[in-house]
Amino acid sequence: MGKNRREFLQHSIGAITAGAFGLSLPAGRAFAQANMEALAAEAIKAGQKQVVIAGVAGTFGEHVTNIMFKPFTAQTGIEVVNVPAGYTERLARLQAQYLAGAPKEWDVVVLPLDRYAIAKPFLRDLGTCSALPDVLANAPAESCLGSAVMTNGGAVVMIYDRKAYPGDQPASWADFWNVEKFPGQRMMPNVGAPWAVIAAALLADGVARENLFPFDLDRAFKKLDQIKPHVIWWTGGDQSVQLMRSGETSLGMMWIGRAYSVTQQGLDANIVYPGAPLDATFWGVTREAPNPLAGLALLNFYFTRPEAHLEFLKATGEATFLKALVDLMPDDIRKVAAPAPQNWRNVIMPDLDYLAANEKEIQTRFNGWIAG
């Protein structure tokens, strides 16, 4: 099941990057407008004039608000209330709302793909996404996960400051671990989803990408022991950008969106894709959402307006799963976008079933190792 899931991810986004899907933009706009108006009208008729979303914080969250939420409100009259929180807090609060019988606060939740199996019991069943016409028309079929929609995808890439390594330059996780050849402080994420760090450690230790799952945790943490004294652990995307910009670190593991922003802020940095773990995101309507129709309207709206998705890509470095986007990407963006063919074939696909079944053990061990 895990291998098949990884293959479907590779094939579905590969189809996008190969331009396998056609879309007439004028007809697409008319179709999207009609669907958006119908779904929004249904929500407003039911008295659902706002949608509360557990979204993302920081600079990235500002881009989502400006490019997605504000236009949705302008076109539908439905207010979007964004509740920014980290991934770990979002998942914990979602679980608490249902397991502890707490009031249901959120209509939509945004989470990483590797959290999907854990979050699924608390999400509305979307079936084949038949209630979301623009998702069906403008996203690959695999984006409909059954209880959520896969919206955008990047990767956790390696990035380095070229000035720090004027000679040989790091090109793999093995190089990342080689502190003698490539000296300097590193940075890595501690954001409540350590599978990417563990995958990088195993790749650095010589494990072939096709043999990563199930994880050999003993081997992974033994490898992590080697680099621990040289690592600053960042807990938010904005912090990772600051660490690179300030020169406190010259080599790091970053979300592609934040890595791209560093290159746009004047740092002569290079992004390395081979062995980059997938960082995809899904949006789901919560199971007992106070405003479920407004939530569905927002999900549907996401897969409209191709030019807005291009604006989002330029602003964040993170590509959405909109089929028309590939035809709009300029060459400079295509060089760093995760779904671009030359990058996508180097991305590590997670085994979602394995991660869901072993999430508690992996997280507990990682937390103990960080604290130790």
C-alpha positions as CSV (number, residue, x, y, z in Angstrom):
1,M,0.0,0.0,0.0
2,G,2.8,2.4,0.9
3,K,4.7,1.8,-2.3
4,N,1.6,2.2,-4.4
5,R,0.8,5.5,-2.6
6,R,4.3,6.8,-3.3
7,E,3.9,5.8,-7.0
8,F,0.6,7.5,-7.3
9,L,2.1,10.8,-5.9
10,Q,4.9,10.6,-8.4
11,H,2.7,9.8,-11.3
12,S,-0.1,12.3,-10.5
13,I,2.2,15.3,-10.2
14,G,4.4,14.0,-13.0
15,A,1.3,14.2,-15.2
16,I,0.9,17.9,-14.3
17,T,4.5,18.7,-15.0
18,A,4.5,17.0,-18.3
19,G,1.6,19.2,-19.4
20,A,-0.7,16.2,-19.8
21,F,-3.8,18.1,-18.9
22,G,-5.3,20.7,-21.2
23,L,-7.4,23.7,-20.0
24,S,-9.0,26.4,-21.9
25,L,-8.5,29.4,-19.6
26,P,-11.4,31.5,-20.8
27,A,-13.8,28.6,-20.6
28,G,-12.2,27.6,-17.3
29,R,-12.9,31.0,-15.8
30,A,-16.5,31.0,-16.8
31,F,-16.9,27.5,-15.3
32,A,-15.2,28.5,-12.1
33,Q,-17.3,31.7,-11.8
34,A,-20.5,29.8,-12.1
35,N,-19.5,27.1,-9.6
36,M,-18.2,29.7,-7.1
37,E,-21.3,31.7,-7.2
38,A,-23.6,28.6,-6.8
39,L,-21.6,27.2,-3.8
40,A,-21.3,30.6,-2.2
41,A,-25.0,31.4,-2.7
42,E,-25.9,28.1,-1.1
43,A,-23.7,28.9,1.9
44,I,-25.1,32.4,2.4
45,K,-28.7,31.1,2.0
46,A,-27.9,28.8,4.9
47,G,-26.7,31.7,7.0
48,Q,-23.0,30.7,6.6
49,K,-21.4,34.1,6.0
50,Q,-18.0,33.2,7.3
51,V,-15.5,30.3,7.2
52,V,-13.0,29.8,10.0
53,I,-9.8,28.1,8.8
54,A,-7.0,26.8,10.9
55,G,-4.3,28.1,8.6
56,V,-0.7,29.0,8.5
57,A,1.1,31.8,10.3
58,G,3.9,34.2,9.3
59,T,4.9,35.5,5.9
60,F,3.5,32.4,4.1
61,G,0.2,32.9,5.8
62,E,0.1,36.5,4.7
63,H,0.5,35.3,1.1
64,V,-2.3,32.8,1.4
65,T,-4.5,35.5,2.9
66,N,-3.8,38.1,0.1
67,I,-3.9,35.7,-2.8
68,M,-6.6,33.3,-1.8
69,F,-8.7,34.5,1.2
70,K,-9.2,38.1,0.3
71,P,-10.3,37.5,-3.3
72,F,-12.7,34.8,-2.0
73,T,-14.3,37.2,0.3
74,A,-14.5,39.9,-2.4
75,Q,-16.2,37.6,-4.8
76,T,-18.5,35.7,-2.5
77,G,-19.2,38.0,0.5
78,I,-18.1,35.2,2.8
79,E,-15.5,36.4,5.4
80,V,-12.5,34.2,5.9
81,V,-11.3,34.1,9.5
82,N,-7.7,32.7,9.5
83,V,-6.6,31.2,12.8
84,P,-2.8,30.9,12.4
85,A,-1.0,28.1,14.3
86,G,1.8,25.7,13.8
87,Y,1.2,22.2,12.3
88,T,1.5,20.4,15.6
89,E,-0.9,22.8,17.4
90,R,-3.4,22.6,14.6
91,L,-3.5,18.8,14.7
92,A,-3.6,18.7,18.5
93,R,-6.5,21.2,18.7
94,L,-8.4,19.4,15.9
95,Q,-8.1,16.1,17.9
96,A,-9.1,17.8,21.1
97,Q,-12.2,19.3,19.6
98,Y,-13.6,15.9,18.8
99,L,-12.0,13.5,21.3
100,A,-12.6,15.8,24.3
101,G,-16.0,17.0,23.1
102,A,-14.8,20.6,22.9
103,P,-16.7,23.2,20.9
104,K,-16.1,22.9,17.2
105,E,-14.1,26.0,16.3
106,W,-12.9,25.4,12.7
107,D,-14.6,24.9,9.4
108,V,-11.4,24.1,7.4
109,V,-8.0,22.8,8.5
110,V,-4.7,23.0,6.7
111,L,-2.2,20.2,7.4
112,P,0.8,18.4,5.9
113,L,0.0,15.4,3.8
114,D,1.8,13.1,6.3
115,R,-0.8,14.0,8.9
116,Y,-3.7,13.0,6.7
117,A,-4.4,9.5,8.0
118,I,-4.3,10.9,11.6
119,A,-6.7,13.8,10.8
120,K,-9.1,11.8,8.6
121,P,-11.5,10.7,11.4
122,F,-12.1,14.4,12.1
123,L,-12.8,15.5,8.6
124,R,-15.9,15.6,6.4
125,D,-16.3,12.8,3.9
126,L,-15.9,14.4,0.4
127,G,-16.3,11.1,-1.5
128,T,-15.1,11.7,-5.0
129,C,-15.3,15.5,-4.5
130,S,-18.5,15.7,-6.6
131,A,-19.6,18.7,-4.5
132,L,-16.4,20.5,-5.6
133,P,-16.7,21.0,-9.4
134,D,-13.6,23.1,-9.8
135,V,-11.5,20.5,-8.0
136,L,-12.7,17.9,-10.4
137,A,-12.1,20.1,-13.4
138,N,-8.9,21.8,-12.5
139,A,-6.9,19.4,-10.2
140,P,-5.6,15.9,-10.9
141,A,-7.9,13.2,-9.8
142,E,-5.4,12.1,-7.1
143,S,-5.8,15.5,-5.4
144,C,-9.2,14.4,-4.0
145,L,-8.1,12.3,-1.0
146,G,-11.6,11.3,0.0
147,S,-11.8,13.5,3.2
148,A,-9.6,16.3,2.0
149,V,-8.1,17.9,-1.1
150,M,-4.3,18.0,-1.7
151,T,-3.7,21.6,-2.5
152,N,0.0,22.4,-3.0
153,G,3.3,20.6,-2.9
154,G,6.9,21.4,-2.3
155,A,9.8,19.7,-0.7
156,V,12.2,20.0,2.3
157,V,15.3,20.9,0.4
158,M,18.9,21.4,1.2
159,I,20.2,25.0,0.7
160,Y,23.6,26.5,1.1
161,D,25.3,29.9,0.8
162,R,27.7,29.7,-2.2
163,K,30.0,32.2,-0.6
164,A,30.6,29.8,2.3
165,Y,31.7,27.0,0.0
166,P,33.6,28.6,-2.9
167,G,35.3,25.3,-3.9
168,D,33.5,22.0,-3.6
169,Q,29.9,22.5,-2.9
170,P,27.5,20.2,-1.0
171,A,25.2,18.1,-3.3
172,S,23.7,15.4,-1.1
173,W,22.7,14.6,2.5
174,A,26.0,12.8,2.9
175,D,27.7,16.1,2.2
176,F,25.4,17.8,4.6
177,W,26.7,15.4,7.3
178,N,30.3,15.9,6.3
179,V,31.3,18.7,8.7
180,E,35.0,18.4,7.9
181,K,34.7,19.0,4.2
182,F,31.8,21.4,4.6
183,P,32.3,23.2,7.9
184,G,29.8,25.5,9.6
185,Q,26.6,25.5,11.5
186,R,23.7,23.7,10.0
187,M,20.0,24.1,10.6
188,M,17.2,21.6,10.4
189,P,13.4,21.6,11.2
190,N,11.8,20.7,14.5
191,V,8.2,21.3,13.6
192,G,6.4,18.2,14.8
193,A,6.9,16.1,11.7
194,P,10.4,14.6,12.0
195,W,10.1,12.0,9.2
196,A,11.9,14.3,6.8
197,V,14.9,14.7,9.1
198,I,15.0,10.9,9.7
199,A,14.8,10.3,6.0
200,A,17.7,12.7,5.4
201,A,19.8,10.9,8.0
202,L,19.2,7.5,6.5
203,L,20.0,8.8,3.0
204,A,23.2,10.3,4.4
205,D,24.1,6.9,5.9
206,G,23.8,5.2,2.5
207,V,20.2,3.8,2.5
208,A,18.7,3.8,-1.0
209,R,15.6,5.9,-1.4
210,E,13.5,2.9,-2.4
211,N,14.5,1.2,0.9
212,L,13.8,4.1,3.3
213,F,10.5,2.6,4.6
214,P,10.0,1.2,7.1
215,F,12.5,3.4,8.9
216,D,15.5,1.8,10.7
217,L,15.2,4.2,13.6
218,D,18.2,2.9,15.4
219,R,20.4,3.6,12.4
220,A,18.8,7.0,11.8
221,F,19.3,8.3,15.3
222,K,22.9,7.0,15.4
223,K,23.5,9.0,12.3
224,L,21.8,12.1,13.8
225,D,24.1,11.8,16.8
226,Q,27.0,12.6,14.5
227,I,25.6,16.0,13.4
228,K,23.6,17.1,16.5
229,P,26.4,19.4,17.9
230,H,26.4,21.3,14.6
231,V,22.7,21.9,14.2
232,I,20.4,24.7,15.1
233,W,16.8,23.5,15.1
234,W,14.3,25.9,13.7
235,T,10.7,25.8,14.7
236,G,9.1,28.1,12.2
237,G,9.6,29.1,8.5
238,D,10.4,32.7,9.2
239,Q,13.1,31.7,11.7
240,S,14.7,29.4,9.1
241,V,14.9,32.4,6.6
242,Q,16.4,34.6,9.3
243,L,19.1,32.0,10.1
244,M,20.2,31.9,6.5
245,R,20.0,35.7,5.9
246,S,22.0,36.5,9.1
247,G,24.8,34.1,8.2
248,E,24.3,32.2,11.5
249,T,24.0,29.1,9.3
250,S,25.4,28.6,5.8
251,L,23.9,25.2,5.2
252,G,20.4,24.1,6.0
253,M,17.3,22.0,5.5
254,M,14.3,24.2,4.6
255,W,10.9,24.2,3.1
256,I,11.3,25.1,-0.6
257,G,9.0,28.1,-0.2
258,R,11.3,29.6,2.4
259,A,14.4,28.5,0.5
260,Y,13.1,30.3,-2.6
261,S,12.4,33.5,-0.6
262,V,16.0,33.5,0.6
263,T,17.2,33.5,-3.0
264,Q,14.9,36.4,-3.7
265,Q,16.2,38.4,-0.8
266,G,19.7,38.8,-2.2
267,L,21.5,35.8,-0.8
268,D,23.6,33.9,-3.3
269,A,22.2,30.5,-2.3
270,N,21.8,27.2,-4.1
271,I,18.9,24.8,-3.7
272,V,19.6,21.0,-3.8
273,Y,16.8,18.7,-4.7
274,P,18.2,15.1,-4.8
275,G,16.8,13.4,-1.7
276,A,14.4,16.2,-0.8
277,P,11.4,14.8,1.2
278,L,8.0,15.7,-0.1
279,D,6.2,18.6,1.7
280,A,2.6,18.5,0.4
281,T,-0.4,20.1,2.1
282,F,-4.1,19.2,2.2
283,W,-7.2,21.3,3.1
284,G,-10.1,19.5,4.7
285,V,-13.6,20.6,5.9
286,T,-13.9,19.4,9.6
287,R,-16.5,16.8,10.3
288,E,-18.8,19.0,12.3
289,A,-17.9,22.3,10.9
290,P,-20.1,25.2,12.0
291,N,-20.1,26.5,8.4
292,P,-19.6,23.4,6.2
293,L,-21.0,24.9,3.0
294,A,-18.8,28.0,3.3
295,G,-15.9,25.6,3.8
296,L,-16.7,23.7,0.7
297,A,-17.0,26.9,-1.3
298,L,-13.5,27.9,-0.1
299,L,-12.0,24.6,-1.1
300,N,-13.6,24.8,-4.5
301,F,-12.5,28.4,-5.0
302,Y,-8.9,27.4,-4.3
303,F,-8.8,25.6,-7.7
304,T,-9.8,28.6,-9.8
305,R,-7.9,31.6,-11.2
306,P,-4.7,30.2,-12.7
307,E,-3.0,33.6,-12.8
308,A,-3.5,33.9,-9.0
309,H,-1.8,30.5,-8.6
310,L,1.2,31.8,-10.6
311,E,1.3,34.8,-8.3
312,F,1.3,32.5,-5.3
313,L,4.1,30.5,-6.8
314,K,6.2,33.6,-7.5
315,A,5.6,34.8,-3.9
316,T,6.2,31.6,-2.1
317,G,8.2,29.3,-4.3
318,E,5.6,26.6,-3.7
319,A,3.5,25.2,-6.5
320,T,-0.1,24.4,-6.2
321,F,-1.8,21.3,-7.8
322,L,-3.6,23.3,-10.4
323,K,-3.3,21.7,-13.8
324,A,-3.0,24.9,-15.7
325,L,-0.1,26.2,-13.6
326,V,2.5,24.3,-15.5
327,D,1.8,26.2,-18.7
328,L,2.2,29.5,-16.9
329,M,5.5,28.9,-15.1
330,P,8.3,31.2,-16.3
331,D,11.7,29.4,-16.7
332,D,13.3,30.9,-13.6
333,I,10.4,29.6,-11.4
334,R,10.4,26.3,-13.1
335,K,14.0,25.8,-12.1
336,V,13.1,25.7,-8.4
337,A,9.4,24.6,-8.3
338,A,9.1,21.1,-6.8
339,P,6.6,19.8,-9.4
340,A,9.0,20.7,-12.3
341,P,10.2,17.4,-13.9
342,Q,13.9,17.8,-13.1
343,N,13.1,18.4,-9.4
344,W,10.1,16.1,-9.0
345,R,12.0,13.0,-9.9
346,N,14.4,13.7,-7.0
347,V,11.7,14.2,-4.4
348,I,11.3,11.5,-1.7
349,M,7.7,10.2,-1.5
350,P,6.4,9.3,2.0
351,D,4.8,6.1,3.0
352,L,1.7,7.6,4.5
353,D,0.4,4.4,5.9
354,Y,3.6,3.6,7.7
355,L,3.9,7.2,9.0
356,A,0.3,7.1,10.3
357,A,0.8,3.8,12.1
358,N,4.1,4.8,13.6
359,E,3.7,8.5,14.2
360,K,3.6,8.4,18.0
361,E,6.7,6.2,18.3
362,I,8.7,8.3,15.8
363,Q,7.6,11.6,17.4
364,T,8.2,10.4,21.0
365,R,11.7,9.1,20.1
366,F,12.6,12.3,18.2
367,N,11.4,14.6,21.1
368,G,13.4,12.6,23.6
369,W,16.5,12.7,21.4
370,I,16.2,16.5,20.9
371,A,15.8,17.0,24.6
372,G,18.6,14.6,25.5
